[in-house]
Amino acid sequence: MPKKTDRATVLPGTLDMLILKMLTITPMHGYGIAQHIQQLSQEAIQVEEGSLYPSLQRMQVKGWVTSEWSQSPTGRRARYYRITTAGKKHLGAEVSDFRKAVDAIHRVIQTV
């Protein structure tokens, strides 16, 4: 397990994008979303509950996700989140904007 200093900081504005991307895989509960992000980032990104659930609530209000209570594989009740059509559209725009920003930053740091 990496030291805390080995973890990447989630850039402001990217958490919603990461969550929505996870929900394109399958509907998930909050803990599952956080675990998938951590695993796919090779343990570099850890999403804290204090950030995850407010983000999910905000996205639900905006209509980007819906949720329903269901039983998890462990038999516990959990709220499962699903991306909506509006969420997919927003995700596409966010990914495009993010890639443009990364390309611009890359050009700047490669100078000199």
Buried (B, 14 or more C-beta within 10 A) or exposed (E): EEEEEEBEEBEEEBBBBBBBBBBEEEBBBBBBBBBBBBEBBEEEBBBEEEBBBEBBEEBBEEEBBBBEEEEBEEEEEBBBBEBBEEBEEBBEEBEEEBEEEEEEEEEEEEEE
